[in-house]
Amino acid sequence: MEYCLGDPDGSATIWSADPTTDVDGDGLRDAVTLDLDGDGLLDDALADLDVDGWADHGVLDFGGDGEAYVTDDGTGTWAVSADRAAAVRWLGLDGVEHPADSATVDLDGDGQAAERLTDSDGDGLADRAFGAGTAWVDIDGDGRWDVRLVDTDDDGAADSADSL
């Protein structure tokens, strides 16, 4: 697994290590333990939960009472809180982040039935949204919707795809 951490001089170093810890509880090793918070303990972890070979989750005080998950904000900074027990957060089409509350998801702003959100990469941020005849996809994992798929004849297959 590869991961990148900043150095005190402002540069960054890419590291490679074999996973030694199971963060998501599926029985497979998916993380390396480190001291990310500077407390002198190897009780933090960087995990590759989407299995692409790169760390995508940081866990501070892994296994402890104050365990906290963070993800990369898309710029290489481990700054986005990821609550593993809650529903997914989502970004509107205007780029504004909304809290995890599936009862109020109206991605397209039409005031009709709520869209259903999914988080396929496990980072706590929706990357797929499904509505009546329309779906939105975050292709690159940056939290912003990249493509809108539309099924105009209700056959279950997309008839058009628009870049957003």
ABEGO torsion letter per residue (X at the ends): XBBBBBBAAGBBBBBBBBBABBAAGAGBBABBBBBAAGAGBBABBBBBAAGAGBBABBBBGBGBAABBBBBBAGAGBBABBBBAABBBBBBBAAGBBBBBBAAABBAAGAGBBBBBBBBAAGAGBBABBBBBGBBBBBAAGAGBBABBBBBAAGAGBBABBBBX
